[in-house]
Each structure stands twice: as structure tokens, then as C-alpha cells.
Amino acid sequence: MPHDFDQVFDRRRTGSIKWTFYGDDVLPMWVADMDFPAPPPILAALHARIDRGDFGYELPSPTLSECICERIHRLYRWDITPDQIVYIPSLVTGLNAVCRAIGESGDGVLVQTPVYPPFLTAPVNQGRVVQMAELTLVPNGRTFGYRVDYERMAAVVNDRTRLFILCNPHNPTGEAYSHEELLRMAAFCEQHDLIICSDEIHCDLLLGDTRHTPIATLAPEIAERTITLMAPSKTFNIPGLKASFAIVTDPNLRKRLMAAMEGIVPWLNSFALAAMEVAYRDCDDWLSDLRAYLTANRNAVTHFVIERMPQVKTTIPQATYLAWFDCREAGIEGNPYEFFRREAKVALNDGVPFGAGGEGFVRLNFGCPRALLMEGLERMKSALDKRSFK
């Protein structure tokens, strides 16, 4: 029986950042967590963990590591071993630890913007220099996509660039990079002797017939220079449990990462470990239904923008539950994020913190029951229509 993602449940009094940051009259469609309960097997595992009554220090179990290895092989035909897994509380922690591990103070970190804001803050936190290579926007009528601009990448790297942080699938564009595109980016990194940190946290949130390819699977020599970050947090809506991991096949690179984490990155907690194992072992049916629902939501957003919101253009994401709106021709005075929050009572993500190429854009989270999604879109349309008649 398909899982019911249409059910709306009230999160306003739960301490949820998404639902309490703005006033009760604002519909939150911003921060990347979903408005669905976690899968039933995860809830059951957490109840069982509580019933044990033991919350002492805990290490990842051999069965968890084996579960991850089996899953990685099943999905990508990538053979990894438990010792190549480094557990980390969150992906943002991982980004900071990688920036700390690679290079020295003042060295460069290459990123492709617009991109998830911690890509821009993590290098600075660790005394590194952000080198932004803006993606090239490719218009297609009322929709648009992006392509990697290798000339811009070559123009910003220098002899102090040490690290390239890749976002695949990309946040906020929703691009799931092809085998050929990944090969070209890997070749660029080999040419410039860059370590690759590949954020693949959205790799399970594939829409339609999209497939995911971890960049480290392309060739052994690429894997040797790659740190891959993954997590169940976005996929199974458990980001508050703080569970993620890195796959680092090269022992020297793994040693550098673990040294950078020493003394500042805590172990995963008992609930994170329990939830991660059951998510990867027992929740494939739930995930399949979720992907179908999110694909339908993606299609609903695209159709609504094309048919009813002519002032705005949108991406058609291949993965994630995030749509990226171009509002630069909407006639909005000032920041579109502020406009929609004030006039539509809809909270989106402001494009400015996503770096070069983000101004005039907003990010919409469609990981919610369709009734909430359509309410948010109708509010946005109404605000734009009222502005047009002024």
C-alpha cells in the first residue's frame, strides 16, 4: 500500500526551526527539511532504542557499516570497506572538517555558484579563500538550467588552490550531473592537482528516471583524490538526529580528515546510529513512494509557474525537493525573498547567500503535502498579480 504523503500535520509547536522562525501567518517553504513524518521503521527503531534505557557512549556497529557498504555496492557497484567510512554528525560539519584538513591558511577552495551557502562559509571558517566559478545559466523559455563553465573555473584557480567542493546533485539547481560531465570535472581537478570533496547528500532524492553517479566511482585514480559526503538526513527527513558519513578510500587522505576532526567533532549519538541503520536497511519502499510523490510535486511546480505565474522562471530539478526561481523580470522592487515574505506570507530562501548568480533568485522547498505546496504557490501568484495591477 503506498505511503500517504498528503497528510498535513502541525509542526508549529514542535520547536521546528522551519516552522517557528517566522510568524504563524507565514507559510515556510525554505530550509531543506520535509513536512512528512519519518518512515515508520525509523520511528519503531527509535522507540525500541528508548525502551532499552541505555544512552551511554556508543560506536557505530559493524552491522551499520556493513549495511552502508552493501547499499553502496547495490546502488553504484562501488566496493568500499568499513574502514573507509568516517562517521560525521552532519554534512556541514563534514564540509568544515574537509576544509580544515586540506591545505593551509590562505589556500584556495573552488566552488561553483549559486550553491548551498555553507560551501561559501566553511572555507572561510577554516582560514581558506573561496574561489567562485559561477555556473552559466541556460534559458529555455519559461524554464532554465545551468552548465558548468570550465573557462571560469580555470580563471579563478591558482597555484594555491587545493580543494574543489562539488555539489551533486546540485543545491539549489537540482542538476544531477552526467557521467560525462563528472569525468570532465574530475579531469580538471587532476590537471590542477585538486582534492575533490563531493557533497552527495541529495543522491537518494532522485526525480523521475534520474540516476546518480558518485564521482569517486569513475576511476580508482579519481577515488584516491575524493572525499564523498553522504547522509540519510535529507532522504528520510531526520536531519535533527545528526547522522552522516564520509567515504574516503585513500588511507592518507582519510588520515588527514580524521586528524582535522580530532577533538572537535563529536561521535554520533545513539539515536542517529539506530536511525541510520534502519533507514538504509528497511525503508526502500517508503523511499520509492517518496520519490514518486516528490516527482509529482516537481511537476506541479513546473506546470504552475509556466501556466499561471508568467512573471517567474523556474528550474526543472532532476533531484532534490528544491526549485530555484528566477524573479529578475518579475517587476519586484528590491529583494524577491523579502517581497514574498511580506506580500505573500511565504518564506523562501533568499538567493543572495548562494553566492555569485544568486541575486534576484529564491529557492522553494516542495518537500511537503501537495495542499501546502499549492497554497504557497497561490499566495505567491496573488502577490505578484496584485503588484502587476498597481
N, C-alpha and C positions, 0 to 999 in steps of 0.2 A: 504494500500500500504506500503510495507516495507520501512524503512528509508534507505537513501543512505549513507553508511559509506565509500564508495570507493572514494568519492570526496576528492581531495587534496587541501588544502588551505594554503596560505603562512602566517606563523606566525613569520617570522624573524624580521619584523619591528614593532612588537606589544608590545615590552617590555617583552615578554615571557622569563623567566629565562631559560627554557629548550632550546629555540632556539637561544638565544643571548650569552650564557655563553661561547660557543666555536665559532670558526671561521665559516665563511659561507661555507667552503668546508667540514665541519664536519656534518654528519647526526646524530642528537641527538636521542638516544633511551635509555635515562637514567631516569631522575626524573619522578615520578609517576603522570603525568597528561597525558591526552589522546589528540591526534591530531584530534579530532572531535569537531564540534560546539556543544554547549549546546542544549538540547532539545528545539524545538520551543515554547512550553508552557512557559518555563522559560524565554526565550527571550521576549515573549509578556508581561509577568508579570513585567519584569524589565522596559520595555518601558512604561507600564502603571504607574509604580511607579515614573518614571521620570516625566511623564506628570502631576502628581499631584503637583509637585514642592515643596513638603514639606519634608525636611530632618532633622527634629528635633530629639531629643532623642526618642527612641521607645522601647517598651517592646514587648516580644512575645505575640501574640494574643491568646485568648482562642481557636480559631479555629485551629491554628497551633498545639497547644498541643493536642487537641482532634484528629487531623489528625494523629499525631505520635502515640498516644495511639491506635487508630483504626488500623493503619498499623501493629503495633507490635502484636496486637491480631490476625489479619488476617493471618500474616505470621507464627507466632510461638505459637499461642494460649497462649500468655503470657499477663495477665491482669495487666496493670500498670495504674497509675493515673497521671494527670497533675502535681501534686505537687512533684512527684518522678522524674521529668525531670529537669535537671540542664543544662542550655544553656551555651556553651563554644565556643569561636571563632574558635578554631582549635583543632584537636586531640592532636597535640604536646603540646599545652597549657594544655590540659587535663592531659596528662602524667606527666607534671611538677607539676601541681596542686595536683594530687593524691600523688606523691612522697613527696610533701611538707606536705600533710595532714596526712600521715600515718607514725607513728614512730617519732623518734628524730634523731638529727645529729649523724652520725656514725652507725645507724641501717642498716640492710641489705635489699637489693631488689633482689629477684631471677628472672633471665631471662633465656630464652632458646636461645642459639645462634646456627647458624648465624641468626641475627634478625635485623629488621629495626633500624638503628643507634640511633634514639632518645631514644630507650629503654635503651641504654647504657649511654647516656649523661644526660637524665632527672634526674636520681637518683643522679648523681654527682653534677648537678646544685643545688640540694636541700640538699647537705651535706650528702647524703646517700652513702652506699657502694654497688657496683654492685657485685652480686654473679652469675657467669656464669655457667650454666649447658649445655654443648654442646649437641645438638641433634646428634644421631648416624646415619651416612649415610648408606643407604641400597642400594647396587648396583643391577642393573637389566639389564645387557648387556650394551647397549648404553644409557640407561636412569638410573635414580636413584631417590630415595625418602629418607625420614628420619623417624625415630621412636623416641619417647620420651624416654630418658634414666633416669629412676627413681633412679637408683643407683647413677648417677652423681648428680641428684637433692638432694638426701639425703646426699651426701658427702659434698656439699657446704653450705647447710643451717646450721645455728647455733642458739643459744638462743637469738641472736639479729636480726634475720631475721623477718621482719614484713610484707612484701609485695611480692606477686608474680604477675608479669606482663605477661599476656598471649596474644599471637597474634593469633587470629582465625577469618577468615582464615589467614594463616601464610604468612608473608612477610619476606624473599623472596622465601620460598619453595613452596608456593601455596597450602599447605595442608589445607583441611577443616576437622577439627577433628570430629571423630565419637562420637556418644552418649556415647559409652563405654569408649573411651579414655578420654573424658571430665569428666566422672564420676570418673575415676581413678585419674586424676589431682585434682579434687575437694576434693577427699578423702585425698590426700597427703596434701593439704592446710588445711583441717580440723585437720589432725593429728598434723601438725606443727603450728596450730593457725595463719595462714596467711590470710591477706586480699587479695582478687583477684581483679586486675584491668584487665579487658578483652577488648583489642583493637579489635573491630569488624567492623572497617571502611570498610573492603572489603566484608562485608557479603552479599551485593546485587550482587556482581560481580561473580556469580556462573557459572561455565562452564559445558556444557553437562547436565547430570541429577543430579549434585551435590546438596545437601541440606545443609542448615546452621542451626546449633543449638546453640543458646546463652547459655553459661554455667549457667547463672542465672536461666534458665528455668528448670533445672534438679530437683530441690527440694527447698522448702522455706528456709531451713537452709543454702543452698548454696547461694541463692539470698541475704540473710542477710549479707554475708561477701563479696559481689561482687559489684564493680563499673563497669558498662558496658559503653564503649565509642563507639558511632556510629556517622555517618555523611552522608550527601548526596554528599559531595565534590568529592570523587573519582568516585562514581557511575555515577553522572550526569555531571562530568567534570566542576565543579565550585569551585575548591579549592581556587582561588583568592578572592572569596566572603567571606570566613572565617565563615563557618556555621557548627557547630557540637553540640552534646549534650551528657550528661551522664544520664544513668538511675540508680538511687540509691534508692532501695526500703526500706532500713533500715534508719529510721529517724536520728539516732545518727551518722551513717556513712555519711549521706547526710549533716548533720550539720558540721561535720569535714571538708568535702570537701569545702563547701561554705565559711567556716571561712578561709581556706587556700587561697581561691580566692579573698577574700575581699581586695579591694583597689589596686589590681594589675592586675586583669583580667577584661577587658572591656566588656560592653554589646555587643551583636550582632548588626550589622548595619542594616539599613532599607532594603538594597538590599539582604542581607543574609536571613533575615526573609521572605521576599517575595518569594525568590527563593526556600527556603526550603519547604515552604508550597505547592507551585505548583508542585515541584518535586515529593513529596510524594503523592499528590492528583491526578495529571493529566498526569504522564509520564510513566505509566506502559507499554504501548505499545512500546514506544521508548526503554525502558529498555529490554523488551523481544527481540527486534530486535538486540540491542547491544550485549546481551549475546550470541545470535546465531553467530554474526559476530566475537566476541572475541573467541568463541569456535573454529570456523574455523581457525582463526589466530593461536591459540594454536596448533591446529593440523598441520598447515602448518610449524610452527617452529619445532615441533617434527619430522615430516617427513623429513624436510631439514637436520636437524642435523644427523639423522640416515642414510639417503641415500647419503648425499653429503658432510658432514663435519665430517669425521671419527676421527679427532683429538680431538673432544669435546664431552662431555656427557651433557645431559640436564634432568631437572625435567620435569614431565608432570603435570602441575598445575591443581588442581581441581577448583581453584578460583583465582581471581585477573587477571591482564593482565601482569604478570611478569614471565619470565622464568629465571631460575638460571642455569648457565653453569659451569661445572667443566672443567677447562682448564689445570689441573695439568699434564696431559700426552700429551699435545699438542706440546711439544718441544719449548715452548716460553721461551726465556731468560728474566727473570725479571717478572714484573707485567703484566698480560694479559690485564688489563684495559688500561695501557699505550701503549701496543703493538697495540691493536685495534684502539685506538685513533690516534696513529702515522701512522701506516701502512695501516689501512683500512679506516681511516677517519670516524669512527663510535664511538660515545660517549656512553659508557655503564656506569653502576655503578660499582665501584671498590668493590670487596668483602671484603677487609680488614676492613673497618669501620663497617661491620656487626658483628664483634667480632670473638671469637674463632670458627674455622671452616670456615672462610671466605677467607683466603688467597689462591690464585690460582683460585678463582671463580669470575665471573662477573654476573651482573643482566641485563637482556634485557627487555625493555618495548615494548610489542607488541600491545599496545592500539593505533593503527594508521591505516590509509588506507593500504590495502594489498600491494599496489605498493611500498610504502615506506618500509614496512616490508621486502619484498623480495629484494629490493635494498640493505638494510642494511645487510641482510644475505649473499647476493652475494659478497658484499665488504669484509665481514669477511672471507668468503671461499677463495676469491682470495688472501688475505693477508696471510692466512695460507698455501695455496698451494705454493705461492712464497717462503715462508720461508722453506718449505719442500725441494725445489729444490736448496737451497743454499749449 
